[in-house]
Every structure is written in C-alpha cells, then in structure tokens.
Amino acid sequence: MKNSLVKARNVFGDLISSGGAGSDGGRVVSDIRGSLLTFRTYRWVLLSVFIVALYYAFLASDRYQSSATLFIKSADTETATVPGLQLLQGAGAEQQDSNILISYIHSYAMMDHLNEKIDIEAHFSSSEWDFVSRMSSDPSREAFLKYYRSRISVGSSIDSSLIEVRAQAFTPEFSKLIVDEIIIEAERFVNEVSQRIAKDQISFIEGEVARAEKNISALRDNILKFQNENNLLDPELSGVALQTAVNTLEAQLIELRTTEKVQSGFLNDQAAELVATRARIAALEDQLKVEQARLASDDTASINETFAEFTQMKFDLDFAGRVYATTLASAERARVEAYKKLKYLIVVTPSFLPEEARYPRSLYNIITMFVALSLAYGVIVMIIATIREHKDV
C-alpha cells in the first residue's frame, strides 16, 4: 500500500514537472489544483455557518411575540345591502382610517409614549440580552425608531380593514404589556381625532347660531327703541288709523258742504242753521288740515316715513328670524353628521401572554444562511473559472 502511494506521488510529480505530457495532462493538473483550491475556500462558508449555529445555540436571546386584532368602527351604522358592494362603498374610508392608525403606531409619538409609560428603551437595550439582538445603550432617535419598528409590526387586510398589532420582546410579560399599551394609546388617538373633527364642525355651526341670535336681539332692541321714541305701539296700525280719520273727515266735509249748498238755496246768510253748518265746515277743514299735516308733513318726520322705516325694520327682523331658524336646523343636522363621523376602536382579539419563543428562528436562519452563502460562493467560483478559461484560450 505504501509503495502504491509512493508511485502515485511520483507520477503526479512527473506530470507537474513535464507539463502533464501535453495539453491533456496540463488540463488535468489545472483541474486538480482548482478542486483543491475550491475545497479550501469553501471551508470559509462552512466555518461561517458553524459560527452562526454556535451563536444561535448558545448566545441568541429568545424573543416572545404577543399580538392583538383591532378594528375602527364608525358611529354611522349604515351598511351596503348588496353583497360585495361594501368593498366599493365603505372599505375605502375604513382602510383610510386603518392606514392613519398604522402610521401613528409606527411614529415617533407612539414610540415616545411607550418609552414614557413602560420604558421600552431600557428593556430593549438591557445587557441581559445578547449583543446582536439588543439595541445600543445610547441610540439616536432615528436608530431607536428603526429598532422600534423592527420589533413592533402592524398590518391590515384590504378586504376586512382589520389591524393586527404584533410586538416582540425578550420576556412574555413585556411583549403583552407593549401590545396592551399600544391599544390604550391607539384608542385615545382615534377618539381624540374623531372628536376633534366633530367638535370643530359643531363649533363652527354653533358660532353661526350665536351670531344669528345676536343679530335678532339687536334688531328687536332697535324696534323697541323706535316705538318708544315715537310713542307708537305699531306705526302701521297708527298710520291706518290716521288715514281712516282723514278719510272720515273728508267724507263728513263733503256731506256738510252739500248740506250748505242746499241750505243756501232757501235760507238767507244770517239763518242759524246755515251759520251752524258753515261753522262745522270750518271746524272740519281745520281738523282735516291738522290730520293731513300729521300724515305727510314737510318739516317733521311724517307718519309715512315712520311707517316706511318701521316696515324696513320689521322686514329685517323677519329675515333675521328666518336665517336663525335655518341656522338652528343646520346645527341639528351638523350634530347628527358629527355623530356619524365619530370613530371607535374595537378590540377584536385581545393580547395574550405567549408561552413559547417565536424568535429567533434558529434552524430556518441557519439553513437560509447556508443556502445563500453556498449560492454566492458558487456564483463567484463560476465567474473565476470563466475568467481563467478565457485567459488560457
């Protein structure tokens, strides 16, 4: 056996020294050298996988995951009656609400809230956990947010708009605590946003109602002041009464003048009846002039002007009353619409206390790394071999 090995070594040495007795021999030697080199370099792939396997076996800290399913419901309970139509009518708004909440959960605001309430930075950066899995002890805000998002995942389905919140932590209790605190803060956020929108809408319409009410009060006070200044309960009625009085005086005057004409035909000018009739005519004419002066005077405010001004004031008051009534109706509609816009966060499935560590997935990661490194190594070896062949040619 020993002699055979010596002979093989001598033959191999001769092949090397003679160039392999031709081109075929040289190619064989080159192939053998390449195989030995390939084996030596591939050991680094195996060594890397072995080191990673040791890390997962002895150093990697277990991570537990708790989760909860949420749903944002609107106070407007109207739903589509045609099957499948909900996807076209309501799913868009619900999905939009879900996207807003997901963005908030992944934001600096939620990260700061959790850090303030349960000190997630101390938990994730604790030296109890392995150096690869834990966060650095003094991270920047950007690094903290990146690590936070790697441990807190949120997803939603397009068809149902359900939101699933998943939190990883190094202890089962802390993973559940994170999810519970996220639910509390998410509920506060949804309520605050929806109530602020409704409050802004109601505040605007209530401001319009107050403005209309103030306008009515001012117009009513003006009418009251106008009536007191002119000693009139209702200028319209006073004007009608005055016009009636003038018409009555004119009718009586016409009647008396007719009587005077009749009496002057058979009585002399000194007759008592004719003198009395003429006296009554004079008195009626004087009174008629007074009433006509009150009805339309050039020097003082006439009853017609008073009536016109009062009519305008009444028209303004009536118009303001109609505006006020319309504003009140709009306010009621706005309250109903604001109520419909209110959102509620419903916990479909609450958080739970995990019993088994889901991360890291050691076997899966080792196999994945082995396959990936082997593929990368194979590609590199093929590239090098191709380059060498082109050089030989």
Wavefront OBJ file of the C-alpha trace (Angstrom):
o trace
v 0.000 0.000 0.000
v 2.810 2.315 0.909
v 4.595 1.548 -2.349
v 1.437 2.368 -4.321
v 1.145 5.766 -2.665
v 4.793 6.496 -3.415
v 4.315 5.550 -7.055
v 1.206 7.750 -7.365
v 3.074 10.648 -5.842
v 5.943 10.150 -8.260
v 3.575 10.015 -11.212
v 1.797 13.156 -10.047
v 5.182 14.879 -9.636
v 6.234 13.836 -13.112
v 3.029 15.213 -14.556
v 3.639 18.502 -12.893
v 7.297 18.702 -13.941
v 6.642 17.725 -17.556
v 3.610 19.871 -18.062
v 1.448 16.778 -17.946
v 2.938 15.254 -21.124
v 0.887 17.513 -23.301
v -2.181 19.695 -23.148
v -4.438 16.995 -21.667
v -2.110 16.430 -18.773
v -1.891 20.177 -18.094
v -5.652 20.457 -18.040
v -5.864 17.576 -15.544
v -3.352 19.224 -13.266
v -5.160 22.533 -13.530
v -8.459 20.874 -12.680
v -6.945 19.155 -9.663
v -5.415 22.365 -8.422
v -8.721 24.143 -8.919
v -10.600 21.476 -6.980
v -8.167 21.679 -4.073
v -8.405 25.477 -4.054
v -12.194 25.320 -4.213
v -12.333 22.955 -1.258
v -10.014 25.125 0.801
v -12.025 28.305 0.136
v -15.410 26.616 0.650
v -14.318 25.863 4.186
v -14.933 29.534 4.966
v -18.586 29.068 4.054
v -18.852 26.096 6.373
v -16.976 27.953 9.096
v -19.314 30.963 8.821
v -22.377 28.741 9.066
v -20.829 26.943 12.025
v -20.170 30.224 13.856
v -23.760 31.351 13.260
v -25.008 27.988 14.512
v -22.941 28.415 17.688
v -24.431 31.888 18.159
v -27.989 30.620 17.872
v -27.237 27.630 20.090
v -25.500 29.393 22.977
v -25.832 33.190 22.726
v -29.058 34.226 20.983
v -31.736 35.558 23.332
v -35.272 34.289 22.921
v -37.911 36.770 21.788
v -41.600 36.350 22.518
v -44.407 37.789 20.421
v -47.848 38.880 21.509
v -50.488 40.269 19.167
v -53.973 41.759 19.036
v -56.501 42.467 16.275
v -58.212 45.863 16.132
v -60.973 47.422 14.066
v -62.005 51.077 13.667
v -65.795 51.382 13.599
v -67.768 54.470 12.652
v -70.855 55.568 14.558
v -72.684 55.599 11.225
v -74.081 52.068 11.142
v -75.382 52.225 7.565
v -74.019 49.338 5.525
v -74.365 48.208 1.952
v -77.246 45.839 1.323
v -75.872 44.370 -1.887
v -73.301 41.612 -1.263
v -69.821 42.735 -2.242
v -70.857 46.387 -2.572
v -69.256 47.211 0.762
v -65.865 46.920 -0.864
v -66.833 49.793 -3.162
v -68.699 51.964 -0.656
v -67.251 51.656 2.817
v -63.997 49.807 2.594
v -62.145 52.849 1.268
v -62.920 55.010 4.311
v -62.249 52.159 6.726
v -58.959 51.352 5.024
v -58.015 55.012 5.204
v -58.687 55.031 8.946
v -56.610 51.876 9.311
v -53.701 53.422 7.402
v -53.799 56.518 9.611
v -53.693 54.403 12.766
v -50.887 52.222 11.387
v -48.831 55.334 10.613
v -49.407 56.608 14.137
v -48.362 53.303 15.751
v -45.095 53.411 13.763
v -44.479 57.090 14.553
v -42.162 58.872 16.965
v -45.220 59.862 19.021
v -46.162 56.257 19.806
v -42.531 55.328 20.430
v -42.137 58.209 22.902
v -45.416 57.331 24.597
v -44.374 53.705 25.107
v -40.966 54.775 26.317
v -42.539 57.162 28.812
v -45.105 54.657 30.066
v -43.211 51.349 30.152
v -39.590 52.332 29.307
v -39.121 50.189 26.206
v -35.626 51.615 25.679
v -34.403 50.104 28.953
v -35.908 46.737 28.053
v -34.550 46.551 24.507
v -31.052 47.806 25.430
v -30.589 45.737 28.589
v -27.283 43.893 28.898
v -29.194 40.734 29.829
v -29.779 40.062 26.139
v -27.226 39.116 23.511
v -25.284 41.909 21.810
v -26.732 41.154 18.360
v -30.405 41.239 19.335
v -30.382 44.122 21.795
v -30.388 47.807 20.990
v -27.389 50.020 21.676
v -27.353 51.638 25.090
v -27.489 55.240 23.855
v -29.183 55.221 20.444
v -30.114 58.241 18.372
v -33.813 58.890 17.820
v -33.545 57.605 14.273
v -31.795 54.415 15.392
v -34.295 53.969 18.207
v -37.224 54.334 15.784
v -35.642 51.856 13.346
v -35.185 49.266 16.110
v -38.687 50.003 17.445
v -40.215 49.344 14.028
v -38.269 46.086 13.755
v -39.893 44.863 16.970
v -43.382 46.375 16.522
v -45.149 45.322 13.332
v -48.607 46.419 12.209
v -50.552 45.126 9.216
v -54.049 45.304 7.792
v -56.036 43.401 5.204
v -57.654 45.290 2.331
v -60.879 43.301 2.335
v -61.702 43.454 6.068
v -59.756 46.532 7.292
v -58.693 44.619 10.392
v -55.491 45.842 12.021
v -53.126 43.304 13.555
v -50.577 44.613 16.038
v -47.609 42.363 16.863
v -44.926 43.148 19.432
v -41.705 41.248 20.126
v -39.917 41.422 23.472
v -37.377 39.409 25.394
v -39.955 38.333 28.000
v -43.551 37.128 27.514
v -44.905 39.652 30.014
v -43.271 42.638 28.336
v -44.478 41.667 24.862
v -48.058 41.561 26.165
v -47.536 44.831 28.039
v -46.404 46.572 24.848
v -49.495 45.433 22.926
v -51.829 46.472 25.768
v -50.276 49.924 25.983
v -50.460 50.349 22.203
v -54.185 49.513 22.337
v -54.790 52.099 25.084
v -52.914 54.832 23.230
v -54.474 53.907 19.864
v -57.954 54.142 21.375
v -57.143 57.573 22.806
v -55.758 58.695 19.448
v -58.811 57.511 17.465
v -61.228 59.124 19.920
v -59.295 62.379 20.025
v -59.024 62.734 16.259
v -62.666 61.907 15.546
v -63.947 64.069 18.393
v -61.756 66.985 17.351
v -63.154 66.848 13.815
v -66.723 66.668 15.139
v -66.054 69.419 17.674
v -64.621 71.758 15.034
v -67.644 71.207 12.818
v -70.112 71.767 15.669
v -68.184 74.792 16.974
v -68.439 76.489 13.589
v -72.190 75.989 13.275
v -72.744 76.996 16.917
v -70.848 80.208 16.189
v -73.233 80.882 13.306
v -76.238 80.243 15.573
v -74.882 82.632 18.206
v -74.257 85.273 15.547
v -77.809 84.916 14.181
v -79.266 85.081 17.683
v -77.253 88.200 18.488
v -78.453 89.824 15.266
v -82.097 89.107 16.156
v -81.646 90.578 19.627
v -80.107 93.748 18.201
v -82.925 94.209 15.656
v -85.558 93.586 18.322
v -83.967 96.200 20.584
v -83.911 98.706 17.723
v -87.638 98.219 17.065
v -88.397 98.625 20.760
v -86.354 101.804 20.916
v -88.037 103.136 17.784
v -91.505 102.509 19.236
v -90.614 104.222 22.499
v -89.149 107.271 20.767
v -92.226 107.710 18.547
v -94.804 106.746 21.207
v -96.226 104.204 18.836
v -97.187 100.652 19.527
v -97.360 99.882 15.840
v -96.750 102.612 13.235
v -98.573 100.545 10.693
v -101.745 100.447 12.745
v -101.313 104.130 13.665
v -100.917 105.056 10.030
v -104.014 103.101 9.092
v -105.964 104.763 11.946
v -104.792 108.229 10.887
v -105.651 107.593 7.261
v -109.056 106.355 8.320
v -109.574 109.516 10.359
v -108.640 111.699 7.378
v -110.978 109.765 5.121
v -113.792 110.123 7.658
v -113.217 113.864 7.985
v -113.199 114.269 4.222
v -116.479 112.353 3.925
v -118.090 114.469 6.639
v -116.788 117.623 4.997
v -118.274 116.617 1.648
v -121.566 115.886 3.317
v -121.660 119.240 5.148
v -120.750 121.186 2.006
v -123.614 119.504 0.218
v -125.908 120.461 3.087
v -124.616 124.059 2.979
v -125.345 124.290 -0.742
v -128.870 123.035 -0.199
v -129.498 125.363 2.770
v -128.108 128.431 0.964
v -130.766 127.908 -1.719
v -133.711 128.684 0.564
v -132.115 130.357 3.660
v -130.522 133.748 3.976
v -126.943 134.142 5.078
v -127.887 135.018 8.655
v -130.024 131.961 9.184
v -128.960 129.998 12.257
v -128.934 126.634 10.509
v -126.753 127.903 7.681
v -124.361 129.635 10.090
v -124.058 126.398 12.113
v -123.411 124.343 9.006
v -120.721 126.735 7.854
v -119.122 126.666 11.322
v -118.991 122.896 11.281
v -117.475 123.005 7.793
v -114.745 125.378 9.001
v -114.027 123.176 12.007
v -113.784 120.052 9.852
v -111.475 121.819 7.405
v -109.169 122.884 10.233
v -109.143 119.413 11.695
v -108.556 117.870 8.286
v -105.539 120.140 7.736
v -104.108 119.046 11.076
v -104.569 115.351 10.335
v -103.203 115.736 6.819
v -100.196 117.546 8.233
v -99.604 114.652 10.595
v -99.961 112.213 7.715
v -97.460 113.996 5.479
v -95.538 116.955 6.827
v -92.573 118.656 5.204
v -90.961 119.974 8.422
v -91.232 116.935 10.695
v -90.971 113.200 10.267
v -94.213 112.185 8.665
v -96.202 109.129 9.579
v -95.409 107.788 6.132
v -91.678 107.995 6.789
v -92.181 106.482 10.223
v -94.218 103.696 8.708
v -91.621 103.080 5.965
v -88.786 102.928 8.481
v -90.716 100.643 10.788
v -91.655 98.381 7.872
v -87.979 98.035 6.906
v -87.056 97.244 10.486
v -89.766 94.591 10.665
v -88.580 93.113 7.371
v -85.001 92.924 8.712
v -86.260 91.252 11.863
v -88.332 88.718 9.910
v -85.387 87.939 7.626
v -83.074 87.511 10.603
v -85.637 85.195 12.159
v -85.709 83.024 9.049
v -81.888 82.938 8.986
v -81.865 81.980 12.656
v -84.356 79.169 12.069
v -82.312 77.875 9.124
v -79.128 78.047 11.182
v -80.762 76.102 14.004
v -81.847 73.395 11.556
v -78.335 73.300 10.106
v -76.916 72.983 13.603
v -79.087 69.955 14.292
v -78.033 68.361 11.006
v -74.396 69.151 11.796
v -74.695 67.441 15.178
v -76.116 64.340 13.513
v -73.375 64.348 10.868
v -70.712 64.919 13.517
v -72.037 61.961 15.474
v -71.827 59.805 12.363
v -68.176 60.786 11.957
v -67.204 59.600 15.422
v -64.863 56.592 15.390
v -64.466 53.819 17.915
v -61.594 51.379 18.310
v -62.869 47.839 18.778
v -60.544 45.131 20.090
v -61.493 42.065 18.050
v -58.929 39.735 19.641
v -57.133 40.926 22.795
v -53.476 40.430 23.525
v -52.241 37.185 25.068
v -49.309 36.007 27.164
v -47.055 33.916 24.870
v -45.666 30.680 26.244
v -43.089 29.820 23.579
v -40.428 31.977 21.977
v -41.118 32.511 18.286
v -37.821 34.277 17.586
v -35.110 33.850 16.595
v -35.967 31.052 14.137
v -32.590 29.364 14.535
v -32.873 26.388 12.180
v -34.560 28.455 9.468
v -31.908 31.188 9.690
v -29.020 28.690 9.643
v -30.367 26.850 6.612
v -31.125 30.129 4.857
v -27.626 31.400 5.507
v -26.051 28.148 4.351
v -28.025 28.145 1.104
v -27.375 31.841 0.469
v -23.621 31.583 1.102
v -23.373 28.426 -0.990
v -25.163 30.086 -3.893
v -22.997 33.187 -3.596
v -19.865 31.053 -3.412
v -20.932 29.010 -6.440
v -21.535 32.139 -8.476
v -18.126 33.569 -7.531
v -16.353 30.285 -8.369
v -18.078 30.125 -11.767
v -17.044 33.690 -12.533
v -13.413 32.977 -11.589
v -13.398 29.747 -13.620
v -14.794 31.537 -16.647
v -12.122 34.232 -16.388
v -9.363 31.601 -16.172
v -10.671 29.718 -19.195
v -10.634 32.928 -21.216
v -7.061 33.575 -20.124
v -5.969 30.046 -21.149
v -7.557 30.482 -24.557
l 1 2 3 4 5 6 7 8 9 10 11 12 13 14 15 16 17 18 19 20 21 22 23 24 25 26 27 28 29 30 31 32 33 34 35 36 37 38 39 40 41 42 43 44 45 46 47 48 49 50 51 52 53 54 55 56 57 58 59 60 61 62 63 64 65 66 67 68 69 70 71 72 73 74 75 76 77 78 79 80 81 82 83 84 85 86 87 88 89 90 91 92 93 94 95 96 97 98 99 100 101 102 103 104 105 106 107 108 109 110 111 112 113 114 115 116 117 118 119 120 121 122 123 124 125 126 127 128 129 130 131 132 133 134 135 136 137 138 139 140 141 142 143 144 145 146 147 148 149 150 151 152 153 154 155 156 157 158 159 160 161 162 163 164 165 166 167 168 169 170 171 172 173 174 175 176 177 178 179 180 181 182 183 184 185 186 187 188 189 190 191 192 193 194 195 196 197 198 199 200 201 202 203 204 205 206 207 208 209 210 211 212 213 214 215 216 217 218 219 220 221 222 223 224 225 226 227 228 229 230 231 232 233 234 235 236 237 238 239 240 241 242 243 244 245 246 247 248 249 250 251 252 253 254 255 256 257 258 259 260 261 262 263 264 265 266 267 268 269 270 271 272 273 274 275 276 277 278 279 280 281 282 283 284 285 286 287 288 289 290 291 292 293 294 295 296 297 298 299 300 301 302 303 304 305 306 307 308 309 310 311 312 313 314 315 316 317 318 319 320 321 322 323 324 325 326 327 328 329 330 331 332 333 334 335 336 337 338 339 340 341 342 343 344 345 346 347 348 349 350 351 352 353 354 355 356 357 358 359 360 361 362 363 364 365 366 367 368 369 370 371 372 373 374 375 376 377 378 379 380 381 382 383 384 385 386 387 388 389 390 391 392 393
